[in-house]
Amino acid sequence: MMATSFSEIVLVILAILGGVGIPLGTPPLPEDAKLMNLAPEKCLYYVYLAGTAEPDRQSKNSTEQLLADPEIKALVNDLIKRYDALSANMEQQEGLGKAGSVLGKLALVRPTALYVSNVDFQQVEREGVNVRMVDRTFTAEGALVIHVGEQRAEVMEVLRDVVKQMGNRAAKVEAKGTTFASLVAPDGRSHIQFGLHGEYLISTLTTTDDAKHLEALIDRMTTAPPAWLVEARKQVDVPRLSTFAYADMPAIMAPVQKMSGTDIDAFPILSELRTFVASTGLDGQRCRSRTLFQHSEGGWLESIGKQRLNTDLAKSIPSDSTVAVGAAIPGEQVYDGVFEILGKMNPEMTGFEQQMSGEMQNQFGWTFRDLLAAMGDQWAIYASPEDGGIATGWVLVTTVRDQKRLQEISDRFQGFVQQMHNSDSDPVVREIEFSGKKIYSFFVPDDDFVVTPSWYFDQDRAMISLFPQAIKGALRTDGTATGLADVPEAAEAIKGDGTPIVVGYVDTATILKVGYPALQVAAQVILGQMQGREFRNAPPAIREATEGLDPTLLPSLRALVRYVKPSTFSLRATPEGLRVESSRTLPGANVGAVAPVLTAAMLPAVDAARTAAMRNQAMTNERQIVLALLNYESAYQRFPPAYSVDKDGKPLLSWRVLILPFLEENGLYQEFHLDEPWDSPHNRKLIARMPQVYHSPVSHADPGKTSYLGIGGEKGMFCKPDEQGHGIRIAKITDGTSNTIAIAEVSDEMAAIWTQPVDYTPDPQEPIKGIPGLWPGRVMLMGFVDGHVSQIPADIDADTIYAGFTRNGGEPVRIP
């Protein structure tokens, strides 16, 4: 029970930090100086939540006016009551169950601070039976502090219940005149200390059982905040602070990298980040958020900051646009950078891009990158209600760098479509003359294809839209309509400090008018299902919390539209780093507070996906190699020997060279001097041209070395050649092709030059010595004679794996 309750507390805290469901800290309570001061000098991660005040209907801030509206207040109050009902089952428990409920309620509305000052992860390898074992140790230090205010008595009662339930497991620690409870954390190495000091609930996680951490924290609450915090506050200051978050990214990622085995350099953006600072709050008109990404020099993030949005572009965007975004994007550079990053995260993406580009080149005579290179580096996309709105009025506009190349690309595409046009039911490209200008439209006579992609270009700009009417509308307004730069909110975003890279504008009221009716219909369907027969089997707490939940709780559209102002956002390059700012009426989740933690939490998952992709590629390599062996056997009625020999029986070239013709590498095979050894002056030159199929995607062995070795030995698949220079017949594999391992992927230390007559001969006592090491989790990849590849755990029984290494051992083989 205790472990479950602790998890519930953590989930409540994370939900609070993410601002889920309810506009937390909006409007904010007055800033709590003690919670700001308590941040330590050395800090990996710090979050401050101001707490939620009663909204003032007389405020000039549109967000506060919205929250003070009776309909909105009724909805928020109902959600809070349902949260209370959902947590009521926790309050029926004692100790940590009730503590989790009370803590969650407090952090929803009261000033709260959380910090992590130190995280450490260690792993020590030790010898086990046929495998090296790894002991892992994870420790952390930090604190969670809540200003409980008038709820002190309730919190004190809850803490007494917790201590009572802990019994003799809870020790006492004295710090600054306050008695704190102390107990050993679930990891068995850290200590959780908690108690009430004045009106502040303090809970710390430390690596010692004394009061040093508590005393230092309490002392800091009455002194000045650390210099790094003062500077960070200035960088993202908002007039009425709701939330503030700071993260030292290298300090956070270092233990995550050690814990997950992740190579942080494979994630260029993360590896370049230095600090992350974010704040949300209210200004005179709306809800404002500011985020600053400080990064290292000379990297991908710095290259983004070298682009500058031409603010004249905003003049070509109609001022009545519902949604508009302008960006400085050097298309082909971004294309190359994105696929470079994706390739590091997942090597298969590089092959995918090459395959995609190759197919486009073959079909159209150009690639997507060619198209981007012909376009300029200034882009805008917008939807104007006069041109169809957000349903059909989207127009993408970009400057043009090479009109001649664009015309060539357009002509080649038209030629391809024309070549494929054999009947009236086939697609066609139509040219439309409009006001002396030519618009191209791709028409597909199919009721499942509901758009008519269209494009236009001249020497200055190109336009792309889903329908030709939107381009016609854009051309009609040339030089006659007012631009988005004339809208005050958009002008404010465009003229902000620093170099603008991306600027966006949303007419939120219009979006609500279009989307809110659909939301009402969806709410009716979803909430109706929730009250249906299937939902009656839900736990009692869930049923109680959702009882009476129906669409009547939604406020009227008029209640929303009367307050909302346009929303804006921008990305800018400043001397401090990349700055993201947004301004809106509708309060959003505190993404800034939880983003670094989510990034750290997601990194192992992303790396796991990347590892899975590379493992899939490695298994594909082994399948191709074994298939080549089988094709060799089909051609010669024998498998290749371990190596070729000269007339005196001296080894010359590995079997990996002999099967090159069956790997579609016959050209390379023909270049070898087959009567010379692998290290002859001529053959040595060919080592660097090792086929990709022989390279494991996770291997860091020297160039020309392969991790794929054949299984040698007297009973292995690869033996010395017979008098005719052949290997074994398939009939000699008496244990069965599905039970006999042909090749194994070995560690980098065991890797061999691919042309050299070197393979793996297993020792019956330590049959996998030197093989594990390439993959996390100590997994081994091995290819069987029948063509299948298995992931085999390194702790497999020695006799079992040795049976798989022999082709005619006669023993039962049960390899998983």
Long-range contacts (C-beta under 8 A, 24 or more apart in sequence): 1-93, 1-97, 2-95, 2-96, 3-186, 5-90, 5-93, 5-95, 5-96, 5-97, 5-99, 5-100, 6-96, 6-100, 6-186, 8-90, 8-97, 8-100, 9-96, 9-99, 9-100, 9-103, 9-104, 12-100, 12-103, 12-104, 12-107, 13-103, 13-104, 13-107, 13-114, 13-144, 14-594, 14-597, 15-104, 16-49, 16-104, 16-107, 16-108, 16-112, 17-47, 17-49, 17-114, 17-590, 17-593, 17-594, 17-597, 18-589, 18-590, 18-591, 18-593, 18-594, 19-243, 19-588, 19-589, 19-590, 19-591, 19-593, 20-589, 21-79, 22-76, 22-79, 22-80, 22-83, 22-108, 23-52, 23-67, 23-76, 23-587, 24-49, 24-52, 24-108, 24-109, 24-242, 24-243, 24-590, 25-49, 25-50, 25-51, 25-52, 25-242, 25-243, 25-280, 25-281, 25-590, 26-52, 26-63, 26-64, 26-67, 26-242, 26-280, 26-282, 26-287, 26-587, 27-52, 27-53, 27-54, 27-55, 27-56, 27-59, 27-61, 27-63, 27-64, 27-67, 27-240, 27-242, 27-282, 28-52, 28-53, 28-240, 28-241, 28-242, 28-281, 28-282, 29-53, 29-110, 29-111, 31-241, 32-111, 32-113, 32-147, 34-147, 34-200, 34-221, 34-222, 35-111, 35-112, 35-113, 35-145, 35-147, 35-221, 36-113, 36-225, 36-229, 37-220, 37-221, 37-222, 37-223, 37-224, 37-225, 38-113, 38-115, 38-143, 38-145, 38-217, 38-220, 38-221, 39-113, 39-115, 39-220, 39-225, 39-226, 39-229, 40-115, 40-117, 40-216, 40-217, 40-220, 40-226, 41-226, 41-228, 42-117, 42-118, 43-115, 43-116, 43-117, 43-226, 43-228, 43-229, 43-246, 43-248, 44-116, 44-117, 44-118, 44-119, 44-247, 44-248, 44-251, 44-252, 45-114, 45-115, 45-116, 45-142, 45-245, 45-246, 45-247, 45-248, 45-252, 45-596, 45-597, 46-113, 46-114, 46-115, 46-116, 46-229, 46-244, 46-245, 46-246, 46-247, 47-112, 47-113, 47-114, 47-115, 47-243, 47-244, 47-245, 47-246, 47-593, 48-111, 48-112, 48-113, 48-241, 48-243, 48-244, 48-245, 49-107, 49-111, 49-112, 49-113, 49-242, 49-243, 49-590, 49-593, 50-111, 50-241, 50-242, 50-243, 50-281, 51-109, 51-110, 51-111, 51-112, 51-147, 52-108, 52-109, 60-284, 60-285, 61-282, 61-283, 61-284, 61-285, 61-286, 62-285, 62-286, 62-563, 62-564, 62-565, 62-585, 63-282, 63-286, 63-287, 63-563, 63-584, 63-585, 63-586, 63-587, 64-282, 65-563, 66-560, 66-563, 66-564, 66-585, 66-586, 67-587, 69-555, 69-559, 69-563, 71-555, 71-556, 71-559, 72-555, 72-559, 72-560, 74-553, 74-555, 75-553, 75-554, 75-555, 78-553, 80-108, 82-545, 82-546, 82-549, 83-108, 83-545, 85-541, 85-544, 85-545, 86-541, 86-542, 86-544, 86-545, 88-541, 88-544, 89-540, 89-541, 94-161, 94-164, 94-165, 95-161, 95-162, 95-164, 95-165, 95-166, 96-162, 96-165, 98-158, 98-161, 99-158, 99-159, 99-161, 99-162, 102-154, 102-155, 102-158, 103-146, 103-201, 106-146, 106-148, 106-151, 106-155, 106-201, 107-146, 110-146, 110-147, 110-148, 110-149, 110-151, 111-146, 111-147, 112-144, 112-145, 112-146, 112-147, 113-143, 113-144, 113-145, 114-142, 114-143, 114-144, 114-145, 115-142, 115-143, 116-140, 116-141, 116-142, 117-141, 117-142, 118-142, 119-251, 119-252, 119-255, 120-255, 121-255, 121-258, 121-259, 122-258, 123-258, 128-795, 129-795, 130-766, 130-768, 130-795, 130-798, 131-772, 131-778, 131-794, 131-795, 132-778, 136-259, 137-189, 138-187, 138-255, 138-259, 139-187, 139-189, 139-190, 139-207, 140-190, 140-205, 141-190, 141-204, 141-205, 141-206, 141-207, 141-213, 142-204, 142-205, 143-202, 143-203, 143-204, 143-205, 143-213, 143-217, 144-202, 144-203, 144-204, 145-200, 145-201, 145-202, 145-203, 145-217, 146-200, 146-201, 147-199, 147-200, 148-196, 148-199, 148-200, 148-201, 149-199, 152-196, 152-199, 155-196, 155-201, 156-196, 159-194, 159-195, 159-196, 162-194, 171-209, 173-209, 173-210, 173-211, 173-214, 174-211, 175-211, 175-214, 175-215, 175-218, 176-214, 176-215, 176-218, 176-219, 178-218, 180-211, 180-214, 182-209, 232-275, 232-277, 233-279, 235-277, 235-292, 235-576, 236-277, 236-278, 236-279, 236-290, 236-291, 236-292, 237-279, 237-290, 238-279, 238-280, 238-281, 238-282, 238-283, 238-288, 238-289, 238-290, 239-281, 239-282, 239-283, 239-284, 240-281, 240-282, 240-283, 241-279, 241-280, 241-281, 242-279, 242-280, 242-281, 242-282, 242-287, 242-590, 243-278, 243-279, 243-280, 243-281, 243-590, 243-592, 243-593, 244-278, 244-279, 244-593, 245-276, 245-277, 245-278, 245-279, 245-590, 245-592, 245-593, 245-594, 245-595, 245-596, 246-275, 246-276, 246-277, 247-275, 247-276, 247-277, 247-595, 247-596, 248-274, 248-275, 249-273, 249-274, 249-275, 249-276, 249-596, 250-274, 252-596, 252-600, 253-600, 253-603, 256-600, 256-603, 256-604, 257-603, 259-604, 260-603, 260-604, 260-607, 261-607, 261-776, 262-603, 262-604, 262-607, 263-607, 265-344, 266-344, 266-345, 266-607, 266-610, 267-341, 267-344, 267-345, 267-603, 267-606, 268-299, 268-300, 268-340, 268-341, 268-344, 269-300, 269-301, 269-341, 270-599, 270-603, 271-299, 272-296, 272-299, 272-300, 272-301, 272-302, 273-301, 274-577, 276-592, 276-595, 276-596, 278-591, 278-592, 278-593, 278-595, 279-592, 280-588, 280-590, 280-592, 283-583, 285-565, 285-583, 286-565, 286-583, 286-584, 286-585, 287-583, 287-584, 287-585, 287-586, 287-587, 287-588, 288-581, 288-582, 288-583, 289-580, 289-581, 289-582, 289-588, 289-592, 290-579, 290-580, 290-581, 291-579, 291-580, 291-581, 291-592, 292-574, 292-576, 292-577, 292-578, 292-579, 292-580, 293-577, 293-578, 293-579, 293-580, 294-576, 294-577, 295-577, 295-578, 300-337, 300-341, 301-578, 303-333, 303-337, 304-501, 304-573, 304-578, 305-499, 305-501, 305-573, 305-578, 306-573, 307-377, 307-499, 307-501, 307-573, 308-499, 308-500, 308-501, 309-378, 309-499, 309-500, 309-501, 309-502, 309-503, 310-378, 310-399, 311-485, 311-494, 311-495, 311-500, 313-378, 313-380, 313-397, 314-380, 314-483, 314-484, 314-485, 314-490, 314-494, 314-503, 315-483, 315-484, 315-485, 316-380, 316-397, 316-461, 316-483, 317-380, 317-382, 317-397, 317-483, 317-484, 318-382, 318-384, 318-386, 318-387, 318-477, 318-481, 318-482, 318-483, 318-484, 319-481, 319-482, 319-483, 319-484, 319-486, 319-487, 320-384, 320-385, 320-386, 321-382, 321-383, 321-384, 321-484, 321-505, 321-507, 322-383, 322-384, 322-385, 322-389, 322-390, 322-506, 322-507, 322-510, 322-511, 322-514, 323-381, 323-382, 323-383, 323-390, 323-504, 323-505, 323-506, 323-507, 323-511, 324-380, 324-381, 324-382, 324-383, 324-484, 324-490, 324-504, 324-505, 325-380, 325-381, 325-382, 325-502, 325-503, 325-504, 325-505, 326-378, 326-379, 326-380, 326-502, 326-503, 326-504, 327-378, 327-379, 327-380, 327-501, 327-502, 327-503, 328-377, 328-378, 328-379, 328-500, 328-501, 328-502, 329-377, 329-378, 329-379, 330-377, 331-372, 331-373, 331-375, 331-377, 331-379, 331-398, 332-369, 332-372, 332-373, 334-372, 335-368, 335-369, 335-372, 336-369, 345-606, 345-610, 346-609, 346-610, 346-613, 346-614, 347-613, 347-614, 347-617, 347-697, 348-613, 348-616, 348-617, 363-416, 364-409, 364-412, 364-413, 364-416, 365-412, 366-408, 366-409, 366-412, 370-405, 370-409, 371-406, 371-409, 373-401, 373-402, 373-405, 374-400, 374-401, 374-402, 374-403, 374-405, 374-406, 374-409, 375-399, 375-400, 375-401, 375-406, 375-462, 376-400, 376-401, 377-401, 382-484, 384-473, 385-510, 386-473, 387-469, 387-470, 387-473, 387-474, 388-467, 388-469, 388-470, 388-473, 389-514, 390-511, 390-514, 392-466, 392-467, 392-469, 392-470, 393-470, 393-473, 394-465, 394-466, 394-470, 395-463, 395-464, 395-465, 395-470, 395-471, 395-474, 396-463, 396-464, 396-465, 397-461, 397-462, 397-463, 397-474, 398-461, 398-462, 399-460, 399-461, 399-462, 400-457, 400-458, 400-459, 400-460, 400-461, 400-462, 403-457, 403-458, 403-459, 406-457, 406-462, 407-457, 410-440, 410-455, 410-457, 414-440, 417-442, 432-468, 434-472, 434-475, 435-475, 435-476, 437-475, 439-468, 439-471, 439-472, 441-468, 487-566, 489-565, 489-566, 489-568, 489-583, 490-566, 490-568, 492-568, 492-583, 493-568, 493-569, 493-570, 493-581, 493-583, 494-570, 496-570, 496-572, 496-581, 497-572, 497-574, 497-579, 498-572, 498-573, 498-574, 498-575, 498-579, 499-572, 499-573, 499-574, 500-570, 500-571, 500-572, 501-571, 501-572, 501-573, 501-578, 502-569, 502-570, 502-571, 503-568, 503-569, 503-570, 503-571, 504-568, 504-569, 504-570, 505-566, 505-567, 505-568, 506-566, 506-567, 506-568, 507-566, 508-564, 508-565, 508-566, 508-567, 508-584, 508-585, 508-586, 509-561, 509-564, 509-565, 509-566, 512-557, 512-560, 512-561, 512-564, 513-557, 513-561, 516-557, 516-560, 517-557, 519-554, 520-551, 520-554, 523-551, 523-554, 524-551, 527-551, 611-698, 611-775, 611-776, 614-697, 614-698, 615-775, 615-779, 615-781, 615-791, 617-697, 618-696, 618-697, 618-698, 618-745, 618-781, 619-781, 619-789, 619-791, 621-693, 621-694, 621-695, 621-696, 621-708, 622-708, 622-743, 622-745, 622-781, 622-782, 622-783, 622-789, 623-783, 623-787, 623-788, 623-789, 624-663, 624-693, 625-659, 625-663, 625-693, 625-694, 625-708, 625-743, 625-783, 626-742, 626-743, 626-783, 626-784, 626-785, 626-787, 626-789, 627-662, 627-787, 628-659, 628-662, 628-663, 629-659, 629-662, 629-742, 629-785, 630-785, 630-787, 631-662, 632-658, 632-659, 632-662, 633-730, 635-662, 636-726, 637-729, 638-726, 638-727, 638-728, 638-729, 639-717, 639-718, 639-727, 639-728, 639-729, 639-730, 640-718, 640-727, 641-718, 641-719, 641-720, 641-721, 641-722, 641-725, 641-726, 641-727, 642-710, 642-712, 642-718, 642-719, 642-720, 642-721, 642-727, 642-757, 642-759, 643-720, 643-721, 643-757, 644-674, 644-721, 644-725, 645-720, 645-721, 645-725, 646-675, 646-677, 650-677, 651-677, 651-757, 652-676, 652-677, 652-678, 652-757, 653-677, 653-678, 653-683, 653-755, 653-757, 654-678, 654-754, 654-755, 654-756, 654-757, 654-758, 654-759, 655-710, 655-718, 655-727, 656-694, 656-706, 656-708, 656-754, 656-755, 657-754, 657-755, 660-691, 663-691, 663-693, 665-691, 678-753, 678-755, 678-756, 678-757, 679-756, 683-755, 686-755, 687-753, 687-754, 687-755, 690-754, 694-754, 696-745, 696-774, 698-774, 698-775, 699-748, 699-751, 699-774, 700-748, 701-748, 701-751, 702-751, 704-753, 704-754, 705-751, 705-752, 705-753, 705-754, 706-751, 706-752, 706-753, 706-754, 707-745, 707-746, 707-747, 707-748, 707-750, 707-751, 707-774, 708-743, 708-744, 708-745, 708-746, 709-743, 709-744, 709-746, 709-750, 709-752, 709-758, 709-759, 709-760, 710-742, 710-743, 710-759, 710-760, 711-741, 711-742, 711-743, 711-744, 711-759, 711-760, 711-761, 711-762, 711-805, 712-759, 712-760, 712-761, 713-761, 713-762, 713-805, 713-806, 715-805, 715-806, 715-807, 715-808, 715-809, 716-759, 716-761, 716-762, 716-805, 716-806, 716-807, 717-741, 717-742, 717-743, 717-785, 717-807, 718-759, 728-807, 732-807, 732-808, 733-785, 733-807, 733-808, 734-807, 734-808, 734-810, 735-803, 735-806, 735-807, 735-808, 735-809, 735-810, 735-811, 735-813, 736-813, 737-784, 737-785, 737-786, 738-784, 738-785, 738-786, 738-788, 739-784, 739-803, 739-804, 739-813, 739-815, 740-784, 740-785, 740-804, 740-806, 740-807, 741-782, 741-783, 741-784, 741-785, 741-804, 741-805, 742-783, 742-784, 742-785, 743-782, 743-783, 744-771, 744-780, 744-781, 744-782, 744-783, 745-771, 745-774, 745-780, 745-781, 745-782, 746-770, 746-771, 746-774, 747-771, 747-772, 747-773, 747-774, 748-773, 748-774, 749-773, 762-801, 762-802, 762-805, 764-798, 764-802, 765-798, 766-798, 767-798, 767-801, 767-802, 767-805, 768-794, 768-796, 768-798, 768-801, 790-815, 790-816, 792-816
